């Protein structure tokens, strides 16, 4: 089911809290950032991640 987010107000977690709508999946990267820092409402699969400041331990996230 698709939802028109045009009139949505508040932060993503207002609805995407795992109860009202699905929140982050079990394999989601741990983060305290808001969803809009990485995703858009048009294409969730096109997430981006800024590697600025990451200088080691790549395998802690890139493990599969």
mmCIF file as gemmi writes it, N, C-alpha and C atoms, coordinates in Angstrom:
data_model
loop_
_atom_site.group_PDB
_atom_site.id
_atom_site.type_symbol
_atom_site.label_atom_id
_atom_site.label_alt_id
_atom_site.label_comp_id
_atom_site.label_asym_id
_atom_site.label_entity_id
_atom_site.label_seq_id
_atom_site.pdbx_PDB_ins_code
_atom_site.Cartn_x
_atom_site.Cartn_y
_atom_site.Cartn_z
_atom_site.occupancy
_atom_site.B_iso_or_equiv
_atom_site.pdbx_formal_charge
_atom_site.auth_seq_id
_atom_site.auth_asym_id
_atom_site.pdbx_PDB_model_num
ATOM 1 N N . UNK Axp A 1 ? 0.84 -1.179 0 1 0 ? 1 A 1
ATOM 2 C CA . UNK Axp A 1 ? 0 0 0 1 0 ? 1 A 1
ATOM 3 C C . UNK Axp A 1 ? 0.885 1.243 0 1 0 ? 1 A 1
ATOM 4 N N . UNK Axp A 2 ? 0.609 2.16 -0.878 1 0 ? 2 A 1
ATOM 5 C CA . UNK Axp A 2 ? 1.345 3.417 -0.934 1 0 ? 2 A 1
ATOM 6 C C . UNK Axp A 2 ? 0.591 4.484 -0.16 1 0 ? 2 A 1
ATOM 7 N N . UNK Axp A 3 ? 1.322 5.402 0.419 1 0 ? 3 A 1
ATOM 8 C CA . UNK Axp A 3 ? 0.729 6.495 1.186 1 0 ? 3 A 1
ATOM 9 C C . UNK Axp A 3 ? 1.225 7.794 0.6 1 0 ? 3 A 1
ATOM 10 N N . UNK Axp A 4 ? 0.307 8.722 0.354 1 0 ? 4 A 1
ATOM 11 C CA . UNK Axp A 4 ? 0.672 10.034 -0.16 1 0 ? 4 A 1
ATOM 12 C C . UNK Axp A 4 ? 1.186 10.878 1.002 1 0 ? 4 A 1
ATOM 13 N N . UNK Axp A 5 ? 2.491 11.142 1.012 1 0 ? 5 A 1
ATOM 14 C CA . UNK Axp A 5 ? 3.12 11.88 2.11 1 0 ? 5 A 1
ATOM 15 C C . UNK Axp A 5 ? 3.034 13.398 1.939 1 0 ? 5 A 1
ATOM 16 N N . UNK Axp A 6 ? 2.335 13.87 0.91 1 0 ? 6 A 1
ATOM 17 C CA . UNK Axp A 6 ? 2.254 15.299 0.623 1 0 ? 6 A 1
ATOM 18 C C . UNK Axp A 6 ? 1.765 16.1 1.821 1 0 ? 6 A 1
ATOM 19 N N . UNK Axp A 7 ? 0.774 15.607 2.518 1 0 ? 7 A 1
ATOM 20 C CA . UNK Axp A 7 ? 0.182 16.333 3.641 1 0 ? 7 A 1
ATOM 21 C C . UNK Axp A 7 ? 0.726 15.882 5.001 1 0 ? 7 A 1
ATOM 22 N N . UNK Axp A 8 ? 1.721 15.012 5.009 1 0 ? 8 A 1
ATOM 23 C CA . UNK Axp A 8 ? 2.274 14.512 6.271 1 0 ? 8 A 1
ATOM 24 C C . UNK Axp A 8 ? 2.96 15.637 7.033 1 0 ? 8 A 1
ATOM 25 N N . UNK Axp A 9 ? 2.746 15.674 8.332 1 0 ? 9 A 1
ATOM 26 C CA . UNK Axp A 9 ? 3.343 16.687 9.187 1 0 ? 9 A 1
ATOM 27 C C . UNK Axp A 9 ? 4.099 16.006 10.317 1 0 ? 9 A 1
ATOM 28 N N . UNK Axp A 10 ? 5.1 16.661 10.85 1 0 ? 10 A 1
ATOM 29 C CA . UNK Axp A 10 ? 5.878 16.099 11.945 1 0 ? 10 A 1
ATOM 30 C C . UNK Axp A 10 ? 7.048 15.301 11.418 1 0 ? 10 A 1
ATOM 31 N N . UNK Axp A 11 ? 7.753 14.662 12.324 1 0 ? 11 A 1
ATOM 32 C CA . UNK Axp A 11 ? 8.903 13.861 11.915 1 0 ? 11 A 1
ATOM 33 C C . UNK Axp A 11 ? 8.429 12.502 11.406 1 0 ? 11 A 1
ATOM 34 N N . UNK Axp A 12 ? 9.272 11.817 10.677 1 0 ? 12 A 1
ATOM 35 C CA . UNK Axp A 12 ? 8.923 10.503 10.128 1 0 ? 12 A 1
ATOM 36 C C . UNK Axp A 12 ? 8.519 9.535 11.24 1 0 ? 12 A 1
ATOM 37 N N . UNK Axp A 13 ? 9.248 9.59 12.376 1 0 ? 13 A 1
ATOM 38 C CA . UNK Axp A 13 ? 8.984 8.656 13.464 1 0 ? 13 A 1
ATOM 39 C C . UNK Axp A 13 ? 7.649 8.894 14.151 1 0 ? 13 A 1
ATOM 40 N N . UNK Axp A 14 ? 6.964 10.001 13.841 1 0 ? 14 A 1
ATOM 41 C CA . UNK Axp A 14 ? 5.625 10.222 14.367 1 0 ? 14 A 1
ATOM 42 C C . UNK Axp A 14 ? 4.71 9.072 13.967 1 0 ? 14 A 1
ATOM 43 N N . UNK Axp A 15 ? 4.82 8.629 12.722 1 0 ? 15 A 1
ATOM 44 C CA . UNK Axp A 15 ? 4.018 7.495 12.234 1 0 ? 15 A 1
ATOM 45 C C . UNK Axp A 15 ? 4.85 6.225 12.092 1 0 ? 15 A 1
ATOM 46 N N . UNK Axp A 16 ? 6.074 6.363 11.615 1 0 ? 16 A 1
ATOM 47 C CA . UNK Axp A 16 ? 6.95 5.2 11.4 1 0 ? 16 A 1
ATOM 48 C C . UNK Axp A 16 ? 7.614 4.829 12.725 1 0 ? 16 A 1
ATOM 49 N N . UNK Axp A 17 ? 6.792 4.296 13.617 1 0 ? 17 A 1
ATOM 50 C CA . UNK Axp A 17 ? 7.227 3.981 14.975 1 0 ? 17 A 1
ATOM 51 C C . UNK Axp A 17 ? 7.174 2.491 15.267 1 0 ? 17 A 1
ATOM 52 N N . UNK Axp A 18 ? 6.938 1.681 14.239 1 0 ? 18 A 1
ATOM 53 C CA . UNK Axp A 18 ? 6.847 0.237 14.416 1 0 ? 18 A 1
ATOM 54 C C . UNK Axp A 18 ? 5.472 -0.218 14.863 1 0 ? 18 A 1
ATOM 55 N N . UNK Axp A 19 ? 4.558 0.715 15.141 1 0 ? 19 A 1
ATOM 56 C CA . UNK Axp A 19 ? 3.196 0.38 15.561 1 0 ? 19 A 1
ATOM 57 C C . UNK Axp A 19 ? 2.206 0.862 14.504 1 0 ? 19 A 1
ATOM 58 N N . UNK Axp A 20 ? 2.196 2.175 14.276 1 0 ? 20 A 1
ATOM 59 C CA . UNK Axp A 20 ? 1.282 2.768 13.304 1 0 ? 20 A 1
ATOM 60 C C . UNK Axp A 20 ? 1.732 2.446 11.881 1 0 ? 20 A 1
ATOM 61 N N . UNK Axp A 21 ? 3.006 2.511 11.624 1 0 ? 21 A 1
ATOM 62 C CA . UNK Axp A 21 ? 3.604 2.149 10.339 1 0 ? 21 A 1
ATOM 63 C C . UNK Axp A 21 ? 4.972 1.545 10.637 1 0 ? 21 A 1
ATOM 64 N N . UNK Axp A 22 ? 5.483 0.748 9.713 1 0 ? 22 A 1
ATOM 65 C CA . UNK Axp A 22 ? 6.766 0.085 9.947 1 0 ? 22 A 1
ATOM 66 C C . UNK Axp A 22 ? 7.862 1.102 10.196 1 0 ? 22 A 1
ATOM 67 N N . UNK Axp A 23 ? 8.662 0.834 11.181 1 0 ? 23 A 1
ATOM 68 C CA . UNK Axp A 23 ? 9.827 1.665 11.464 1 0 ? 23 A 1
ATOM 69 C C . UNK Axp A 23 ? 11.033 1.084 10.755 1 0 ? 23 A 1
ATOM 70 N N . UNK Axp A 24 ? 12.203 1.263 11.32 1 0 ? 24 A 1
ATOM 71 C CA . UNK Axp A 24 ? 13.417 0.703 10.738 1 0 ? 24 A 1
ATOM 72 C C . UNK Axp A 24 ? 13.384 -0.814 10.855 1 0 ? 24 A 1
ATOM 73 N N . UNK Axp A 25 ? 13.792 -1.49 9.81 1 0 ? 25 A 1
ATOM 74 C CA . UNK Axp A 25 ? 13.837 -2.946 9.813 1 0 ? 25 A 1
ATOM 75 C C . UNK Axp A 25 ? 14.949 -3.481 10.695 1 0 ? 25 A 1
ATOM 76 N N . UNK Axp A 26 ? 14.939 -4.779 10.965 1 0 ? 26 A 1
ATOM 77 C CA . UNK Axp A 26 ? 15.926 -5.366 11.885 1 0 ? 26 A 1
ATOM 78 C C . UNK Axp A 26 ? 17.367 -5.302 11.379 1 0 ? 26 A 1
ATOM 79 N N . UNK Axp A 27 ? 17.576 -5.141 10.09 1 0 ? 27 A 1
ATOM 80 C CA . UNK Axp A 27 ? 18.933 -5.076 9.55 1 0 ? 27 A 1
ATOM 81 C C . UNK Axp A 27 ? 19.375 -3.645 9.262 1 0 ? 27 A 1
ATOM 82 N N . UNK Axp A 28 ? 18.561 -2.661 9.688 1 0 ? 28 A 1
ATOM 83 C CA . UNK Axp A 28 ? 18.889 -1.259 9.427 1 0 ? 28 A 1
ATOM 84 C C . UNK Axp A 28 ? 20.137 -0.856 10.205 1 0 ? 28 A 1
ATOM 85 N N . UNK Axp A 29 ? 20.962 -0.047 9.594 1 0 ? 29 A 1
ATOM 86 C CA . UNK Axp A 29 ? 22.138 0.517 10.234 1 0 ? 29 A 1
ATOM 87 C C . UNK Axp A 29 ? 21.716 1.284 11.484 1 0 ? 29 A 1
ATOM 88 N N . UNK Axp A 30 ? 22.413 1.078 12.592 1 0 ? 30 A 1
ATOM 89 C CA . UNK Axp A 30 ? 22.087 1.81 13.815 1 0 ? 30 A 1
ATOM 90 C C . UNK Axp A 30 ? 22.374 3.286 13.611 1 0 ? 30 A 1
ATOM 91 N N . UNK Axp A 31 ? 21.404 4.114 13.966 1 0 ? 31 A 1
ATOM 92 C CA . UNK Axp A 31 ? 21.551 5.552 13.793 1 0 ? 31 A 1
ATOM 93 C C . UNK Axp A 31 ? 20.581 6.296 14.684 1 0 ? 31 A 1
ATOM 94 N N . UNK Axp A 32 ? 20.95 7.499 15.052 1 0 ? 32 A 1
ATOM 95 C CA . UNK Axp A 32 ? 20.017 8.376 15.766 1 0 ? 32 A 1
ATOM 96 C C . UNK Axp A 32 ? 19.566 9.521 14.862 1 0 ? 32 A 1
ATOM 97 N N . UNK Axp A 33 ? 20.047 9.516 13.611 1 0 ? 33 A 1
ATOM 98 C CA . UNK Axp A 33 ? 19.664 10.549 12.647 1 0 ? 33 A 1
ATOM 99 C C . UNK Axp A 33 ? 18.217 10.368 12.223 1 0 ? 33 A 1
ATOM 100 N N . UNK Axp A 34 ? 17.582 11.445 11.819 1 0 ? 34 A 1
ATOM 101 C CA . UNK Axp A 34 ? 16.227 11.336 11.296 1 0 ? 34 A 1
ATOM 102 C C . UNK Axp A 34 ? 16.274 10.686 9.922 1 0 ? 34 A 1
ATOM 103 N N . UNK Axp A 35 ? 15.181 10.089 9.519 1 0 ? 35 A 1
ATOM 104 C CA . UNK Axp A 35 ? 15.125 9.387 8.238 1 0 ? 35 A 1
ATOM 105 C C . UNK Axp A 35 ? 15.475 10.298 7.063 1 0 ? 35 A 1
ATOM 106 N N . UNK Axp A 36 ? 15.066 11.549 7.121 1 0 ? 36 A 1
ATOM 107 C CA . UNK Axp A 36 ? 15.297 12.443 5.984 1 0 ? 36 A 1
ATOM 108 C C . UNK Axp A 36 ? 16.77 12.789 5.799 1 0 ? 36 A 1
ATOM 109 N N . UNK Axp A 37 ? 17.606 12.44 6.763 1 0 ? 37 A 1
ATOM 110 C CA . UNK Axp A 37 ? 19.039 12.659 6.592 1 0 ? 37 A 1
ATOM 111 C C . UNK Axp A 37 ? 19.603 11.691 5.56 1 0 ? 37 A 1
ATOM 112 N N . UNK Axp A 38 ? 18.949 10.558 5.358 1 0 ? 38 A 1
ATOM 113 C CA . UNK Axp A 38 ? 19.46 9.524 4.45 1 0 ? 38 A 1
ATOM 114 C C . UNK Axp A 38 ? 18.493 9.163 3.329 1 0 ? 38 A 1
ATOM 115 N N . UNK Axp A 39 ? 17.205 9.342 3.547 1 0 ? 39 A 1
ATOM 116 C CA . UNK Axp A 39 ? 16.184 8.905 2.595 1 0 ? 39 A 1
ATOM 117 C C . UNK Axp A 39 ? 15.358 10.077 2.098 1 0 ? 39 A 1
ATOM 118 N N . UNK Axp A 40 ? 14.59 9.819 1.044 1 0 ? 40 A 1
ATOM 119 C CA . UNK Axp A 40 ? 13.566 10.763 0.599 1 0 ? 40 A 1
ATOM 120 C C . UNK Axp A 40 ? 12.239 10.027 0.618 1 0 ? 40 A 1
ATOM 121 N N . UNK Axp A 41 ? 11.145 10.742 0.616 1 0 ? 41 A 1
ATOM 122 C CA . UNK Axp A 41 ? 9.837 10.082 0.596 1 0 ? 41 A 1
ATOM 123 C C . UNK Axp A 41 ? 9.524 9.511 -0.787 1 0 ? 41 A 1
ATOM 124 N N . UNK Axp A 42 ? 10.335 9.81 -1.768 1 0 ? 42 A 1
ATOM 125 C CA . UNK Axp A 42 ? 10.116 9.302 -3.123 1 0 ? 42 A 1
ATOM 126 C C . UNK Axp A 42 ? 10.769 7.935 -3.308 1 0 ? 42 A 1
ATOM 127 N N . UNK Axp A 43 ? 11.938 7.701 -2.721 1 0 ? 43 A 1
ATOM 128 C CA . UNK Axp A 43 ? 12.626 6.438 -2.929 1 0 ? 43 A 1
ATOM 129 C C . UNK Axp A 43 ? 13.443 6.01 -1.734 1 0 ? 43 A 1
ATOM 130 N N . UNK Axp A 44 ? 12.857 5.217 -0.839 1 0 ? 44 A 1
ATOM 131 C CA . UNK Axp A 44 ? 13.56 4.793 0.372 1 0 ? 44 A 1
ATOM 132 C C . UNK Axp A 44 ? 14.766 3.937 0.06 1 0 ? 44 A 1
ATOM 133 N N . UNK Axp A 45 ? 14.731 3.173 -1.032 1 0 ? 45 A 1
ATOM 134 C CA . UNK Axp A 45 ? 15.852 2.29 -1.337 1 0 ? 45 A 1
ATOM 135 C C . UNK Axp A 45 ? 17.073 3.056 -1.828 1 0 ? 45 A 1
ATOM 136 N N . UNK Axp A 46 ? 16.937 4.314 -2.154 1 0 ? 46 A 1
ATOM 137 C CA . UNK Axp A 46 ? 18.06 5.115 -2.63 1 0 ? 46 A 1
ATOM 138 C C . UNK Axp A 46 ? 18.784 5.83 -1.51 1 0 ? 46 A 1
ATOM 139 N N . UNK Axp A 47 ? 18.893 5.187 -0.374 1 0 ? 47 A 1
ATOM 140 C CA . UNK Axp A 47 ? 19.516 5.825 0.788 1 0 ? 47 A 1
ATOM 141 C C . UNK Axp A 47 ? 20.97 6.167 0.516 1 0 ? 47 A 1
ATOM 142 N N . UNK Axp A 48 ? 21.432 7.203 1.159 1 0 ? 48 A 1
ATOM 143 C CA . UNK Axp A 48 ? 22.83 7.625 1.052 1 0 ? 48 A 1
ATOM 144 C C . UNK Axp A 48 ? 23.431 7.655 2.451 1 0 ? 48 A 1
ATOM 145 N N . UNK Axp A 49 ? 24.719 7.52 2.53 1 0 ? 49 A 1
ATOM 146 C CA . UNK Axp A 49 ? 25.398 7.559 3.812 1 0 ? 49 A 1
ATOM 147 C C . UNK Axp A 49 ? 26.678 8.359 3.652 1 0 ? 49 A 1
ATOM 148 N N . UNK Axp A 50 ? 26.866 9.339 4.5 1 0 ? 50 A 1
ATOM 149 C CA . UNK Axp A 50 ? 28.083 10.127 4.441 1 0 ? 50 A 1
ATOM 150 C C . UNK Axp A 50 ? 29.172 9.415 5.231 1 0 ? 50 A 1
ATOM 151 N N . UNK Axp A 51 ? 30.273 9.098 4.584 1 0 ? 51 A 1
ATOM 152 C CA . UNK Axp A 51 ? 31.394 8.426 5.231 1 0 ? 51 A 1
ATOM 153 C C . UNK Axp A 51 ? 32.424 9.419 5.775 1 0 ? 51 A 1
ATOM 154 N N . UNK Axp A 52 ? 32.057 10.697 5.818 1 0 ? 52 A 1
ATOM 155 C CA . UNK Axp A 52 ? 32.96 11.711 6.347 1 0 ? 52 A 1
ATOM 156 C C . UNK Axp A 52 ? 33.286 11.364 7.8 1 0 ? 52 A 1
ATOM 157 N N . UNK Axp A 53 ? 34.555 11.31 8.113 1 0 ? 53 A 1
ATOM 158 C CA . UNK Axp A 53 ? 34.984 11.002 9.462 1 0 ? 53 A 1
ATOM 159 C C . UNK Axp A 53 ? 35.186 9.527 9.741 1 0 ? 53 A 1
ATOM 160 N N . UNK Axp A 54 ? 34.721 8.657 8.835 1 0 ? 54 A 1
ATOM 161 C CA . UNK Axp A 54 ? 34.931 7.21 9.019 1 0 ? 54 A 1
ATOM 162 C C . UNK Axp A 54 ? 36.287 6.877 8.434 1 0 ? 54 A 1
ATOM 163 N N . UNK Axp A 55 ? 37.201 6.429 9.265 1 0 ? 55 A 1
ATOM 164 C CA . UNK Axp A 55 ? 38.56 6.167 8.791 1 0 ? 55 A 1
ATOM 165 C C . UNK Axp A 55 ? 39.011 4.734 8.994 1 0 ? 55 A 1
ATOM 166 N N . UNK Axp A 56 ? 38.215 3.911 9.683 1 0 ? 56 A 1
ATOM 167 C CA . UNK Axp A 56 ? 38.615 2.524 9.911 1 0 ? 56 A 1
ATOM 168 C C . UNK Axp A 56 ? 37.407 1.659 10.246 1 0 ? 56 A 1
ATOM 169 N N . UNK Axp A 57 ? 37.652 0.375 10.426 1 0 ? 57 A 1
ATOM 170 C CA . UNK Axp A 57 ? 36.635 -0.594 10.85 1 0 ? 57 A 1
ATOM 171 C C . UNK Axp A 57 ? 35.474 -0.708 9.86 1 0 ? 57 A 1
ATOM 172 N N . UNK Axp A 58 ? 35.764 -0.717 8.572 1 0 ? 58 A 1
ATOM 173 C CA . UNK Axp A 58 ? 34.742 -0.799 7.533 1 0 ? 58 A 1
ATOM 174 C C . UNK Axp A 58 ? 33.847 -2.03 7.732 1 0 ? 58 A 1
ATOM 175 N N . UNK Axp A 59 ? 34.441 -3.152 8.123 1 0 ? 59 A 1
ATOM 176 C CA . UNK Axp A 59 ? 33.698 -4.409 8.247 1 0 ? 59 A 1
ATOM 177 C C . UNK Axp A 59 ? 32.634 -4.362 9.341 1 0 ? 59 A 1
ATOM 178 N N . UNK Axp A 60 ? 32.67 -3.39 10.228 1 0 ? 60 A 1
ATOM 179 C CA . UNK Axp A 60 ? 31.638 -3.314 11.252 1 0 ? 60 A 1
ATOM 180 C C . UNK Axp A 60 ? 30.271 -3.003 10.638 1 0 ? 60 A 1
ATOM 181 N N . UNK Axp A 61 ? 30.242 -2.341 9.483 1 0 ? 61 A 1
ATOM 182 C CA . UNK Axp A 61 ? 28.993 -2.092 8.754 1 0 ? 61 A 1
ATOM 183 C C . UNK Axp A 61 ? 28.931 -2.899 7.468 1 0 ? 61 A 1
ATOM 184 N N . UNK Axp A 62 ? 30.034 -2.963 6.735 1 0 ? 62 A 1
ATOM 185 C CA . UNK Axp A 62 ? 30.087 -3.678 5.46 1 0 ? 62 A 1
ATOM 186 C C . UNK Axp A 62 ? 30.454 -5.124 5.722 1 0 ? 62 A 1
ATOM 187 N N . UNK Axp A 63 ? 29.487 -5.866 6.276 1 0 ? 63 A 1
ATOM 188 C CA . UNK Axp A 63 ? 29.77 -7.231 6.719 1 0 ? 63 A 1
ATOM 189 C C . UNK Axp A 63 ? 29.117 -8.324 5.893 1 0 ? 63 A 1
ATOM 190 N N . UNK Axp A 64 ? 28.363 -7.95 4.853 1 0 ? 64 A 1
ATOM 191 C CA . UNK Axp A 64 ? 27.742 -8.99 4.023 1 0 ? 64 A 1
ATOM 192 C C . UNK Axp A 64 ? 27.893 -8.647 2.559 1 0 ? 64 A 1
